Amino acid sequence: MKFVAVLLIVAAIVAVAMAVPHHKEGHVGTSCEYDCSKPGSAVCATNGTCRKNFPSECELEKYNCVNHPEKQFEQEDDKKCSDKSVPLCAA
């Protein structure tokens, strides 16, 4: 009987853990609130039209959430970002 009770408790804990939204580091809450205070490596990203440099991956995610939910910037590798055929985005 104790085994069944323990099993039910474990199942409940797992169910709750699966229901809680998991966000990448820096994301706080359910809206576009990000804590990007931790230093990170600069990243380059493109939206298919132009490329943009961000101070960190967290800043990229925040920018996408706040400014461009319909046309997301995606991180690119450094070689692809140095390709001058994709222009820098206007400020």
C-alpha positions as CSV (number, residue, x, y, z in Angstrom):
1,M,0.0,0.0,0.0
2,K,2.8,2.4,0.8
3,F,4.4,1.6,-2.5
4,V,1.3,2.6,-4.4
5,A,1.1,5.9,-2.4
6,V,4.7,6.7,-3.1
7,L,4.2,5.9,-6.8
8,L,1.2,8.2,-7.0
9,I,3.1,11.0,-5.3
10,V,6.0,10.6,-7.8
11,A,3.6,10.5,-10.7
12,A,2.0,13.8,-9.4
13,I,5.4,15.5,-9.1
14,V,6.3,14.4,-12.6
15,A,3.0,15.7,-14.0
16,V,3.5,19.1,-12.3
17,A,7.0,19.3,-13.6
18,M,5.9,18.6,-17.1
19,A,3.1,21.2,-16.9
20,V,5.4,24.1,-15.8
21,P,6.7,25.9,-18.9
22,H,10.5,25.6,-19.3
23,H,12.3,28.6,-20.7
24,K,15.9,29.1,-21.8
25,E,18.2,30.9,-19.4
26,G,17.3,34.6,-19.1
27,H,13.6,34.2,-19.7
28,V,11.5,35.3,-16.7
29,G,7.7,34.7,-16.5
30,T,5.3,34.1,-19.4
31,S,5.7,37.4,-21.4
32,C,8.7,39.0,-23.1
33,E,10.5,39.5,-19.8
34,Y,14.1,38.5,-20.0
35,D,17.0,38.9,-17.5
36,C,20.0,39.3,-19.8
37,S,22.3,40.6,-17.2
38,K,24.7,37.6,-17.3
39,P,27.4,38.2,-19.9
40,G,27.2,36.0,-22.9
41,S,29.0,35.5,-26.2
42,A,28.0,37.8,-29.0
43,V,25.8,36.2,-31.7
44,C,25.0,37.0,-35.2
45,A,21.5,36.3,-36.6
46,T,19.5,36.7,-39.8
47,N,15.8,36.9,-40.6
48,G,16.3,36.0,-44.2
49,T,16.4,39.6,-45.3
50,C,19.3,41.1,-43.3
51,R,21.7,40.2,-40.5
52,K,22.0,41.7,-37.0
53,N,24.6,41.3,-34.2
54,F,23.4,40.8,-30.6
55,P,25.4,41.0,-27.4
56,S,24.2,37.5,-26.4
57,E,21.7,34.8,-27.3
58,C,19.5,36.0,-24.5
59,E,19.3,39.5,-26.2
60,L,18.5,37.8,-29.5
61,E,15.6,35.9,-27.9
62,K,14.4,39.1,-26.1
63,Y,14.5,41.1,-29.4
64,N,12.5,38.4,-31.2
65,C,9.9,38.3,-28.5
66,V,9.5,42.1,-28.2
67,N,10.1,43.3,-31.7
68,H,9.6,40.7,-34.3
69,P,7.4,37.8,-33.3
70,E,6.3,37.3,-36.9
71,K,9.7,37.3,-38.6
72,Q,12.2,35.8,-36.2
73,F,15.9,36.3,-36.3
74,E,17.8,33.0,-36.1
75,Q,21.4,32.6,-35.0
76,E,23.9,31.9,-37.7
77,D,27.5,30.7,-37.5
78,D,30.3,33.3,-37.8
79,K,31.3,32.3,-41.3
80,K,27.8,32.8,-42.7
81,C,27.4,36.1,-40.9
82,S,30.5,37.5,-42.4
83,D,29.0,36.9,-45.9
84,K,28.5,40.4,-47.3
85,S,25.7,39.2,-49.6
86,V,23.3,39.4,-46.7
87,P,23.2,43.1,-45.7
88,L,23.3,44.4,-42.1
89,C,19.8,45.4,-40.9
90,A,19.1,49.1,-40.7
91,A,19.2,50.4,-37.2
